[in-house]
């Protein structure tokens, strides 16, 4: 049974679920059953034991992480990132979790555009991405772990952000306080329409409204749409960030790179939800 109240540390041991505490050396976390996890030199904590991995290095590899970072830092998603930071700033959370944080782009945008002080946490299954996030944002607390088994104390977070990331609904509810908020970013009907035209014979629109997980109620929804014009390399980086990338063979990727100009629609649905009483 997971702890009902946050301990001194917010972390739970991924092996036995006991509270993890910072060691006297401040270089590792250890639980009462003597499971210990070293802090990496970049400052992140790896709480994904080898027995929970489905591959040697789950998630994005280093080249994929770098391509994603280069695309995001070029500013193509900045209007959406600023909008989500405004939503977060208005609620003034004390403890925020960036679920599926990747290399930390949205965490950095939150830190840059939110006026209130908060403890910002990020979690991702990709070690290279988490290392990059921690190195660039030393004020954040980043861990390598699965969203299916969040190694955080029950009811620790006021706010969870989920941008295009999978999650476990039960774990979301458990980690959030009774008054906690969930902000999701999902693809709108026309998101990346022009890229998808290279892949699918018939492109279908996404749903206008995102799915509300069980145990939450919708508070507000906003749609943000605009066009971007990435260069050939940036188009491929964007493609690799999508779930339909696996359908794009070499011929498709070459066609995407070779077209002289390509304006691509972005279409984001931001949905703010509140945790409901059990």
Buried (B, 14 or more C-beta within 10 A) or exposed (E): EBBEEBBEBBBBBBBEBBBBBBBEEEEBBBBEEEBBBEBBEBBBBBBBEEEBEEEEEBBBEBEBBBBBBEBBEBEBBBBBBBBBBEBBBEBEBEBBBBBBBBBBBBBBBBBEBBEEEBBBBBBBBBBBBBBBBBBBBEEBBBBBBBBEBBBBBBBBBBBBBBBBBEBBBEBBBBBBBEEBBBBBBBBBBBBBBBBBEBBEEEBEEBEEEBEBBEBBEEBEBBBBBEEBEBEBEBBBBBBBBBEEBEEBEEEBBEEBBEEEEBEBBBBBBBBBBBBEEE
